[in-house]
């Protein structure tokens, strides 16, 4: 389940070498896809092909 946050710029960051979602960091060359969806007043962002452990992906809910 995605963690709900109020300050997305502090939680989701992209640099030249890494994508960081909270405490999870992925080398940019290994990130296959970033999924973004909006439903009513909540946005969802996840890295569906970059598993933290089997069956668990890094994701976040962003309050509008």
Buried (B, 14 or more C-beta within 10 A) or exposed (E): EBEEBEEBEEBBEEEEEBBBBBEBEBEEEEBEEBEEEEEEEEBBBBBEEBEBEEEEBBBBBBEE
